Amino acid sequence: MRNRIVTLTLNPTVDIASDADRVRPVHKVRTKNETFDPGGGGVNVSRVLRELGADTLAVVTAGGVSGRLLEELLDGGGVPRASVPTAERTRISYTVHDLGAGQEYRFVPQGPALSETEWQAALAALDASDGGWIVASGSLPRGVPDDFYARAAADAKRRGRRFVLDTSGAPLRAALGQGLALIKPSWGEFEALVGEVAPTSEAQDAAALRLAREGAAELVAITLGRDGAILAESGRGVLRLPALDVPAVGAVGAGDSFLAAMVCALSRGEPPREAFAWGMAAGAAAVMRPGTAHPRKEDVEALRRRIGPVE
């Protein structure tokens, strides 16, 4: 099972999304076209991996009735899972698309607190899983130490497993240099990480490459939203690709879709720049669909052809 990609989500969510003709304060806002998705960084990655035909296992925490709903949604979507029970309830997030204004409103709760017994059980579940790749993605719940991902990465390195991390702030800083195969911050997360503002594309490229050459991770992929994305490799330099021009329906889970496709390609032996192009295609495909992280495989493949060769 060396090609299996195991994902870890310590703070998953049930994602509810809907449309409203108009969002107004005080007034009752009636919604329609509701969707219910299992969410959270690693969960989204596993869902997209399954859509792309990859072998995956989602390790998740789950508590209360909302945790059971999360499990039901994962099972209904055919995503294999390993659940770590928690005393507090799994969070529920809500996204409303204001059709009149063309705006999207996201409401994201903090989520439950985990006890030491619970987060240690999550580490044990990850260690017991089979798979050559691990993608740890999302925020850490309250009660979990900042070095949690660093511990998980060190465990993976000892077992010869490839560890990918998508988080921010202190948990990201603590894990740098722990043998990470890939990190994928947004530009805002990257600036907070390096403590500088890079106003030009040249300065952005230089900052990304410097982090890769310092050994923070083998690959540094930075998503820039409408401005595309950057890939930095210590040995090959920087590749910048523009965002694909696609009709935008929703942006929730686009970064997770990017990460899923990139890791999927890396796991099957594709070179980093080719994997990066697959990530770009999947992120754009996710934007074209409502709900959380719903790119279609055929859309990803078509968009990858649009990108063309990468050098």
N, C-alpha and C positions, 0 to 999 in steps of 0.2 A: 504493500500500500504506500510505496514511496511517493507516488504522485497524488495521493489524497491530500486535500487542503483542509486543515482543521481550523475553524474560526473560534475565537473566544469573545464573548460579550458579557461583561460583568454588570452592565446597566442597560439591559434591553428594554424595549417599550412596545406597547401595542399602538401602532400608528393609525389614527383615524383621519381621513381627509375628505373634504366635501367642497361643493361649490355654493356660493351665495350670490344672488343678484346684486346685492349691495350690503356692505358692512357699515353699520352706523352705531354710535354709542347710545346706550340706554335702551334703544328700541330692540325688540325681539328680532333676531336675525335667523330667518328660516333657511335651512340648507337642503341640498339635494345631491344626488350622485355620490353618496357616501361609499368609501372603500375602507376596509379593515385589513391592515398588513402587520405581520410580525416585523418589528423594527429594532433599531440599534445597529451600530456599525458592523460588527461581525455577522449578525443575523442577515443584514442586507447583502453582505459579501457572499455568504453561503447561498442565499436565494438566487443571486445572479450567477454564481458558479454552476448551480444546478441547471439554470436556463441555458448556459453555454455548454452543458454536457460534461462538466467536470465532476469528479468524485469529491464529496465534501462531507464534513461533519460539523454541526454547530454545537459548541459547548456554551450553555447559557445558564444564568441564574433565573429562577422563577419562583414567585411567591404569591399566595392569595388567589382570589378568583381571577384577577387580571393575569396572573402568571399561568393559570390553567388555560385562559383564552390564548395567550401567547403560544403555548404548546399545541393547542388545537389548530391554530393557524399554521404553525410550522408543519404539523403532521398532515394537514389538509393540502399543503403545498408540496408535499413529498420531500421535505428537507430533513434528512437524518439529524437527530439531536441527542445530546446528553445533558440532562437537566440537573442542576444543583439547587436543591430547595432552600428557600430563604424564609425567615419569619415575617418580614415585611412584604407588602404587596409590590408587584411589578408596576412600573409607572405606565401611564397612558398619555400619549402626545396627540396634539390636534392641529391640523392644518386647514385653513379656510382660504379658498381662492375667490377673491372679490371679482366677479365677472365684469361688473361695470367699470371699475377702476383698473382692472388688469393687474391687481396686486395680490401677493400671497402673504398670509399671516400665519406664523408658526408659533405654537404654544408648547413649550417643552419643559415638563416638570423636572425637578431636581432628582427625584427617584428615591428609592429606599436606602437605608443604611445597612451595611453588612457587618456581621460580627466577625471576629478573627476566625472562629470555627468555620464560618461560611466561605470566606475568601480563601482560606487554606484548602477547603474542600474543592474549590474551583481550580486551584493549582494542581491538586491531586488528580482531578478529572482530566485536566489538560495533559498531564504527564502520562496518564493511563491510556490516552487515545492513540490510535495508529495513524500515522501520516507523516510524510516527509516535510511538509510545509505547514507553518502556523501563521495565521493572520489574527493579531490581537487589535481590536478596533473599538474606539469609543471612549467615553469618559469613565473615570473611576468613581464608583459610588462612595458616599460618605462611609467612613470607617475603614477604608482600604488604604494602606500606606502608599506614599508616592513612589516607592521603589518596587511596587508590585510587578510592573511590566519588566523591570530590570531583572527581577528574580526569575520570571517566566522565560526571559530571553537567555539567561545564563543556564537554566535547566535544559532548554532546547539545544543550546550550543554543545553541552556535554553529551547529548544524545545524537549529535550530528544532524539535527533538524534545522531547516531554514526558517528564520523568524522575521516576520514583517509587522511593522507597527504603524498604526494610524491613530494618533492621539495628540495632545497638546500640553503646554505648560510644564509643570514640575514632573509629572510622570514621563513625559517625553525626554526631558533633559536627563533624568536619572537613568534612562535606558541607553542613551547614546554611548557608542563604543563597546557595547556588549555583544558584538558579533551580529548586528542587525543586517539582514539582507537588503531591506528596503524600508524607508520611511516616506510617508506621503502627507505632509502638512499642506494646508491652504497657505496663500501668501501671508495673510494676517498672522496665522500661527507661526509661520517661518520667521517673520520679522520679530515677533515676541521671543522666539527661541534664540535668535542671534543678537538681539538687542540693538538693531540698527534699522534705519529706513533707507531703502534703495530706490531712489526716484526714477531711475532709467533702466531700460532693459539690460544694458551692459552691466550696470551695478548689480542688478538682480542675478544675472548669470554668474558674475564673479562671486557673489555671496554664496550661491548654491554650490558652486564648484569647490570653494574653500571648505565648506562643511564636509563634502564628500572626501576631499583630500586629507582632512584632519582625522578621518577614520570614524566619523559618527555613524555611518552606514555605508554599505557598498554602493547603494543607489539612493539618490535623493530625488524624488519626484514631487514637484510643487504645482498644485492646481491653482490657476489664476482666474477662474470663472470665464467671463466673456473674452478674456485676453489669452485663453489657451492654457498651456502648461509648459513646465521646464523639467528636463531630466538631466541630472548631473552625475557623471561617472568619473572617478578619479583618473582613470587611465585614458578616457576618450574625450573628456571635456563635456560640453553642454549641448543638448539638442532642445530647441524651442519649437513647438508646433502651435499654430493658431487654432482657435476654437472653430469647430465646424458650424456652418450656417444651417441650422435646422429650426423648424417651428417649435417654440418653447411652450410646453404645457405645464410642467412643474419641475422644480429643481431638487426636490427632496430625494436623497439617495444617489445623486449623480456622482459624487465623489466616491461613494462605496462601489458603485458600478464600475467606475474607472479602475479602482484598486482590484476588484475581482477579476476583470479581464486581463489586467497586467500580470497579476500573479498566476492566473491560469496559463498564460502564454509562457511565463518563466518556468513553470512547473513541467511543461512539456519540452523544455530545452530551447525555446526561442531566445535569441540575443536580446539584451535589454532594450535597444532602440525599437526593435520590432514589437516587443511586449508593450512598450510605451505607446506605440501607435494603436495597438488593440485597446489599451486603456482609454485613449482619446475617443475612439469609436464608441465604446460602451458608455462613456459618460454622456456623449451627445445623444445616443439612443435612449438613455434614461430620461433626458430632458423632454423628449418627444412624447412621453407617456404620462398619464395621470397616476396618482398614488405614489407609493414609496418604492424606488428602485425596481422598475418594471421594464427594463430594456428587453426587446425581443431579439433572439439570436439572429434572425434574418436581417434585422435592421443593423445590428452590430457588424455583420459581415459586409453588408452593402456600404456602410460608412467607412469601414476599413479599406475597401477598394477605392473609395473616393480620396483617401489620404495619399495613396500611392506609395512608391518606394521611399524608405527612410535610410539615410546614410549615417 
